[in-house]
Amino acid sequence: AECGSATRIRQRSLGLGNSRVSLSGELFQLNAGANLASCSGTQVDMEQCAPKSCVPGCVPLDCVFESWSAWKPPTWFCLCERERGISRVNNACGVPCMGPLVQTK
């Protein structure tokens, strides 16, 4: 992107299978008696790229979270919550806040 925000994505997929012959490229193999079990899966990595200003001369002002509140007493679902706010919002060329405003345990 020439300006604005962007996300970098990397993805790979693997499979699980049984084979009497060794296959190359598996994540790993397990010995399952006379057969080899090849293990696999799917992985997706996403990363927010640093934004490029669409406003000439813009000085980045990034978003800032407030501190987390204390944990609240458990609800009738036996869950506790805590929350936080945003103390400073980003400007046009700053990085926005990334993350939850509420946590549950």
C-alpha positions in Angstrom: 0.0 0.0 0.0 1.2 3.5 -0.8 -0.4 4.9 2.4 -2.7 3.7 5.1 -2.7 0.5 7.0 -1.9 -3.0 5.8 -1.8 -6.6 7.1 0.9 -9.1 6.3 -0.5 -12.7 6.1 1.5 -16.0 5.9 -0.4 -19.3 5.6 0.6 -22.9 5.2 -1.4 -26.1 5.3 -0.2 -29.7 6.0 -2.1 -33.0 6.1 -2.2 -36.2 8.2 -1.9 -39.5 6.5 -0.7 -43.1 6.7 1.8 -44.4 4.3 4.1 -47.4 3.9 6.5 -45.2 2.1 8.3 -42.2 3.6 7.1 -38.9 2.2 9.3 -35.8 2.2 8.1 -32.5 3.5 6.1 -33.6 6.5 6.2 -31.7 9.7 7.2 -35.0 11.4 6.5 -38.7 11.1 5.3 -41.2 13.7 6.1 -44.9 13.6 2.7 -46.6 13.8 3.6 -50.3 13.4 4.2 -51.2 9.8 3.0 -47.8 8.6 4.3 -44.3 9.0 1.8 -41.7 10.2 2.8 -38.2 8.9 1.6 -35.3 11.0 0.4 -32.0 9.7 -1.8 -29.0 10.2 -2.7 -25.4 9.2 -0.9 -22.3 10.4 -1.9 -18.7 9.7 0.3 -15.8 10.9 -1.1 -12.3 10.7 0.9 -9.2 11.5 -0.2 -5.5 11.3 2.3 -3.5 9.3 3.3 -0.1 10.4 0.9 2.4 8.7 2.2 4.8 6.1 0.8 8.3 6.4 -1.6 9.5 3.7 -1.2 13.0 5.1 2.1 14.7 4.1 4.1 15.9 7.1 1.9 14.0 9.6 3.7 13.2 12.8 2.5 9.8 14.2 0.6 9.9 17.5 -0.1 6.3 18.5 -3.0 5.1 20.5 -2.4 4.4 24.2 -4.4 2.1 26.5 -5.3 3.0 30.1 -4.2 0.5 32.8 -6.4 -2.5 33.5 -8.9 -2.2 36.3 -9.0 -4.6 39.2 -10.7 -7.9 38.6 -14.4 -7.7 39.5 -16.1 -10.4 41.7 -17.3 -13.5 39.9 -20.6 -13.4 38.1 -23.2 -16.2 38.5 -21.3 -17.8 35.6 -18.3 -17.9 37.9 -16.4 -15.5 35.6 -14.4 -12.5 36.6 -13.9 -9.5 34.3 -11.6 -6.5 34.2 -11.6 -3.7 31.7 -9.5 -0.8 30.3 -10.1 2.2 28.3 -8.2 4.2 25.7 -6.3 7.2 27.2 -5.2 8.6 23.8 -6.6 7.9 20.3 -4.2 7.7 17.4 -4.1 10.4 14.8 -4.3 9.9 11.0 -0.8 8.5 10.7 -0.5 6.8 14.2 -0.9 3.2 15.1 -4.4 2.3 16.5 -4.8 0.4 19.7 -4.8 -3.4 19.1 -6.2 -5.6 21.8 -9.2 -6.2 24.0 -10.9 -3.7 26.2 -12.4 -6.4 28.4 -10.7 -9.6 29.7 -12.5 -12.6 31.3 -11.1 -15.4 33.5 
